[in-house]
Amino acid sequence: MDIRSFADFWPYYVRAHSRPRTRLLHATGSLLALASVVLGITVSPWFFLGAPLIGYGFAWYGHFFVEHNKPATFGHPFYSLAADYVMLWKMLTGTMGAEVARHCA
């Protein structure tokens, strides 16, 4: 697969997150990772360590045990991180279902 931009990556990412439970696990991990960053800023820098552990823990569980595929992080770490938060935003705004329908049809 030739991925040269985020626009090339996004359809691949959506197809790798076709199951609602995978997306829910990602959203949970992303929100908890953000909370860890906020706590790292406001309470103690030790909370920064939790951000990647929590974020990737939830996401990778979804890939290995729900979606049964390889996390996109392994091949495209920066696009994958950006796509996690694009997906979270789309989930929160109710537009992610349309993305799944468009790219997984």
N, C-alpha and C positions, 0 to 999 in steps of 0.2 A: 504494500500500500504506500503510495507516494503522498506524504503529508508535508506540505510546505507552509501552511498557514493554519491559524485557528479555524478558519472557515472550512478547510479540508478536514480538520480533526473532528469537528463537532458532530457530523453524522455518524462517524465511527464510534464516538463516545456515547451518543444516544443509543445506538444499537447494542452497545455493551452494558447498557443500563435499562434494558427493556422491561424488566419485572418491577412492579411497584414496590415490593419489599426491598429490593436492592436500592432503589432510589430513597426509600425511607431510612434505611441504614446509613446511606451517604449523608442525608440531610441531618440526621441525628449526630453523626460524627463531626460534620462541618460546624454545626452550631456549638457543640461541646468544645471543639478546638478553638473557636472564636472566644468562648467563655474562658478558656484557659489562657489565651493571650491577654484578655482584659484583666484577669486575675494576676497575670504576670506583671502587668503594668501597675496595677493598683495595690496588690497585696505583697507578692514576693516573686522574684525572678524564677524561682523554682517551678512555678506553674507553667512557664514556657516549655519545659520538658514534656509536659502532658499533651500539648497541642498536637504534635505529629503522632504520638502514640495513640491517642484517642481517635483522632481523625482517620488515620490509616487503619487502625484496628477495626472500626465499624465498617469502613469501606471494603477492606480486604475480606472480612467475613462475608459480606454480601456477594463478592465475586466468587470466592471459593466454595461457599455452601448454598447460595441461593441461585446465582446466575450461572455458576459452573464455568467461568471463563477466567482469563488472565487479566489482572488489573492493568488499565491503560498507563498507570504510573510507571510501570517497568520500561515502556518504550518511549513515552512522551511525558516526562514528569512535570514540566512547566505548563504545557497545554492542559494536562490532566487536572492540575491544581486549579487553574483558571476555570475549567469546565465544571469542576465541582461546585464552584460558587455561582456560575451562570445557571447551572441546574437548580441549585438551592433557590435562587431568585425566581426562576420560572415556576418552581413548585409553590413558593409562597404567593406568587401572583396568579396561580392557576393556569399557566400557559404551557406547562411541561407536557401535559397529555397530548396536546396538539403536535408538539415536537416528536414525541414517540410515534404517534400515528403517521406523521409525515416520513420519518426516517426508518421505520420498522415495518412498513406495509409490504 
